Amino acid sequence: MHFFIPPTAELPGLQAAIDGKTKPLGALGELERLARQIGQVQQTVQPQLGRPCVLVFAGDHGAARAGVSAFPQEVTWQMVENFLAGGAAINVFARHNDLQLLVVDAGVAHDFGVRPNLLDAKIAFGTRNYLEEAAMSADQRDAALARGAAIVRSLAEAGCRVVAFGEMGIGNSASAALLTHLLTGSPLADCVGRGTGLDDAGLARKRELLARALQRARLSSTADAASVLAEFGGLEIAMLSGAMLAAAEQRMLLLIDGFIVTAALLVAARMAPAIVDYCIFSHRSAEPGHLAQLRALRAEPLLDLGLRLGEGTGAALAWPLVRAAAAFLNEMASFAAAGVSERQ
């Protein structure tokens, strides 16, 4: 699958517009860098952040039943029900920040039926157990990439300019650890964390199981991202990657959440490196593998709150900063307009 992502070229007059606001040069710090990025993505000095949306992709993992998570697999569909009922953290943060929230069933081992705010994009009732075989076939991987892309293109047609990405899937921090190890070259031990709350014994078992999975697959260090995704990814992770690629293709802003979402971005960035210019990294996750991801992507997050919840919560919490950066670029007076003398 091919995506064309236009480079974010320097926009003449953008930096001058930021510097000319009624403030000392650089006084708004990271907000100025953020405003510059937003202006470059949209190629305007008056950016619009219309119809922002949080997409939470959900899927189950065959390896979850082998003990890579502290929670049983059934929690995936139970949490999707919680999202649909409005009771999860991401619901609270989305409501209070005027963000539309849509949940995408990419591959949950449950039949939800037709529900408001639920997009049925199910590829299968979960992936296979990557301890024994590849998590998904090439056809399933490609279908997930395509469905993720189609969802975002539909949002773009409706006027959405910003997408925040979240996920839900018991066992997906293990999948993300394997993707991170293979796509960044970082040691596996540095990529594996406690996920939903494993104790020391559970963490040791998780590391042992993932090492066994790597030994089974015997992927080379030069394996392409699509092969790595099919071998160890989740359907929600694959769908995230396709959605991200389509969002950048549409010149949308991408709000990147934590460890699992960034694993999907690693895949997407291998397929189209220019995507990183469209990404706003919301926060630094408490999952240890997130540091390896951020280093590989040369990314500096906006927030560092010790979060490790997922769901897109970090992206929703960073949204007010994104909105503030666009607002000062659009609304703050220049020295000339305000009649204020500039520094000599």
HELIX and SHEET records of a PDB file:
HELIX    1   1 LEU A   14  ASP A   19  1                                   6    
HELIX    2   2 GLU A   30  GLN A   42  1                                  13    
HELIX    3   3 GLY A   62  ALA A   66  5                                   5    
HELIX    4   4 VAL A   75  ALA A   85  1                                  11    
HELIX    5   5 ALA A   89  HIS A   96  1                                   8    
HELIX    6   6 ALA A  138  GLU A  157  1                                  20    
HELIX    7   7 ASN A  172  THR A  184  1                                  13    
HELIX    8   8 LEU A  188  CYS A  191  1                                   4    
HELIX    9   9 ASP A  200  ALA A  217  1                                  18    
HELIX   10  10 ALA A  225  PHE A  232  1                                   8    
HELIX   11  11 LEU A  235  GLU A  249  1                                  15    
HELIX   12  12 PHE A  259  MET A  271  1                                  13    
HELIX   13  13 PRO A  273  TYR A  278  5                                   6    
HELIX   14  14 GLY A  289  LEU A  297  1                                   9    
HELIX   15  15 THR A  313  GLU A  331  1                                  19    
HELIX   16  16 PHE A  335  ALA A  338  1                                   4    
SHEET    1   A 6 LEU A 118  ASP A 120  0                                        
SHEET    2   A 6 GLN A 100  GLY A 107  1                                        
SHEET    3   A 6 CYS A  53  GLY A  59  1                                        
SHEET    4   A 6 VAL A 162  MET A 168  1                                        
SHEET    5   A 6 LEU A 253  ILE A 256  1                                        
SHEET    6   A 6 CYS A 279  PHE A 281  1                                        
END                                                                             
